[in-house]
Amino acid sequence: MMSLNQRVLLSATLVLLTFIVGIAITLDRAFYDSARLGVKDRLFAKLLMLMGDTEVEPSGALDVPTNLLDAELGHVNSDTYAFIIAPTNTVAWRSTSSLNKPMPAPELLEKGKKEFTQTLIKDQPYFIYRYGVAWETPTGTHPLTFYVVTDTRLFDAQIERYREDLWGWLSIMVILLLAAQMSVLRWGLQPLRQVSAELATIESGQQDRLKGEYPRELRLLTDNINSLIAHEHMQQKRYRNGLADLAHSLKTPLAVLQGAIHGDDDETTRRRTIQEQIDRMDNTIQYQLRRAATAGSSPGMGTIMLRPMVDRIVNTVTKAYRHKHPDISITINDTIGLRIDEGDLMELLGNLIDNAFKWCRQSIHLSAYQQANQIVLQIKDDGPGVAPDQIAKILERGVRADQSTPGHGIGLAIVRDIIQVYGGDLLIESNSDGGACVTLRFKKGK
């Protein structure tokens, strides 16, 4: 595929050439029409001068002096000649310049009729101007037609010379304009080349982001590229941290398992210890995998409507708690949405709604609303609530799954990590009438 520079240059060149050719054709036609009109005016002027020199006798005979006012008609080698057609449709008079010149077919025109034509006479092109008059004498009116003829050699040479000059200058203009166009395009596309160079530098590991100053038309692109790079770096960091935390978390249960195998405890105690450590390791692995898999915010992420997602998860969790029939109320407008990965939102809502079902007695309330530039999501239940000291442990940064608050498993720890990745806030407090209230605050997506 052609490069962007080549595509723009080729397109601009084609437009320029089309424009130049159009101008050339227009100017050529305008000059041709102007030159032809000049020939017409020149022939008409000679015809009027000839009429001024002509006299008609009462008998109808023509009296035209030898020395005409127009010297060109009296010159033998002139390219212009004239003649007069009598009422009998014959040549009554011809100029000296018409000797040895081809004559067009004579035709008597009506009074006042004028004609300017270009025609072939013996396969040679000529311009002809003719004018029909009715010459009045004391003995009556005598119809005459005056002809002035000139060949097209001078006209053709003039047109040819003009076209040579026109195309010569236009060719020079095209070369200059193309050179200027290439310079302008090179300057205009410099930011794109800079982006390409910086991306190559990032790919080679010499820098970690686009650092150049770019025009506002490219700023959205470069900002999104930087956001994608930052998102990728954060994802890789989460994977590395997750693996490191997983390895660190598994050291203790593995040591306990090794001690149980070589210990002196009875079989029952040993089995119970092994089962506890297996469950602990399973929880740790699940937590770290979910934590590492959190997508996080990235450019181009779509908006997920909250109400359909909440309804879907509530229906699913209700089937898992068939023995409970709490009163569930949902106050979420259909227009409220979050820019968040669908999997992350399902994980987050699934854990919170599952906890609400687990601890509620009779009612659960879910609500969401917009507050300034934030979307606030609340999940309330009428269960025993969470003790203040447990809330502090749950919200503590860096708490691992094997250190999570008893009774709450890894669900709230996963919710905390997802909220942190998206730059939101998590608040857990007790309701005034008992139970827990979990409040999530997300920045409103643009």
DABELNOR-V171633 format. One record per pair of residues at least 6 apart in sequence whose C-alpha atoms are under 8 Angstrom apart, sorted by the first residue. I is the first residue (numbers start at 1). J is the second residue. Records with the same first field share a line. If there is no record, write none. Layout:
BEGIN
I->J  J
END
This chain:
BEGIN
5->185  186  189
8->185
9->181  182  185
13->178
16->174
17->174
20->170  174
24->166  167  170
28->163
31->159
32->159
35->155  159
36->155
39->155
40->116  129
43->129  148  149
44->129  148
46->70  148
47->129  146  147  148
49->69  70
50->68  69  70
51->146
53->64  65  68  69
54->62  63  64  65
55->62  63  64
56->62  63  135  137
57->63  137
58->137  138  139  140
59->139
60->142
62->92  93
66->74
67->74
68->74
72->78  80  81  97
73->80  81  82  95  96  97  98
74->95  96  97
75->96  97
76->96  97  98  99
77->97
78->97
79->97  150  151
80->97  98  148  149  150  151
81->94  95  96  97  98  148  149  150
82->94  95  97  98  146  147  148  149
83->91  92  93  94  95  98  146  147  148
84->91  92  93  94  144  145  146  147
85->91  92  93  106  107  108  144  145  146  147
86->92  108  143  144  145
87->108  142  143  144
89->106  107  108
90->106
91->106
102->121  122
103->121
104->121
107->145
108->132  143  144  145
109->131  132  133  144  145
110->132  133  143
111->132  133  134  143
112->131  132  133
113->131  132  133
114->129  130  131  132
115->128  129  130  131
116->127  128  129  130
117->127  128  129
118->125  126  127  128
119->125  126  127  128
120->126
124->151
125->151  152
126->149  150  151  152
127->149  150  151  152
128->147  148  149  150
129->147  148  149
130->145  146  147  148
131->145  146  147
132->143  144  145  146
133->143  144  145  146
134->141  142  143  144
135->141  142  143  144
136->142
191->214  215
194->212
195->210  212  222
198->210  211
199->210
201->207
202->208  209  210
208->229
209->226  229
210->222  225  226
214->222
224->299
227->298  299
228->298  299
231->296  297  298
235->292  295  296
238->291  292
239->292  293
242->288  289  291  292
243->288
245->288  400
246->284  285  288
249->281  284  400  402
250->281  284
253->277  278  280  281
254->277
256->277
257->273  274  277
260->270  273  274
261->270
280->402
283->401  402  409  410
284->400  401  402
287->401  410  414
288->401
290->414
291->414  417  418
294->344  418  421
295->341  344
296->340  341  344  418  421  422
297->339  340  341  421  422
301->339  340  341
302->339  340  341
303->337  338  339  340  445
304->337  338  339  340  341  342
305->334  335  336  337  338
306->332  334  336  337  338
307->332  333  334  336
309->346
310->349
313->346  349  350  353
314->353
317->350  353  354  357
318->357
321->357
324->357
325->362
326->357  360  361  362  363  364
327->362  363  364
328->363  364  365  366
329->363  364  365  366
330->365  366  367
331->365  366  367  368
332->366  367  368  369
333->368  369
336->368  369  370  375
338->375  442  444  445
339->444  445
340->422
344->418
347->415
348->414  415  418
351->411  412  415
352->379  411  412  415  438
353->379
355->408  411
356->364  379  380  381  383
357->364  381
359->381  382  383  384  385
360->381  382  383  384  435
361->381  382  383
362->382
363->381  382
364->379  380  381  382
365->378  379  380  381
366->377  378  379  380
367->377  378  379
368->375  376  377  378
369->375  376  377
370->376
373->443  444
374->441  442  443  444
375->441  442  443  444
376->439  440  441  442
377->439  440  441
378->437  438  439  440
379->437  438  439
380->431  435  436  437  438
381->435  436  437
382->431  433  434  435  436
383->434  435  436
384->434  435  436
385->429  430  431  434  435  436
386->429  430  435  436
388->429
390->405
391->428  429
393->399  404  405
394->404  405  412  413
395->413  416  426
399->413
400->413
401->409  410  413
404->410  413
416->426
419->425  426  440
422->442
423->442  443
424->440  441  442  443
425->440  441  442
426->438  439  440  441
427->438  439  440
428->436  437  438  439
429->436  437  438
430->436  437
431->437
END
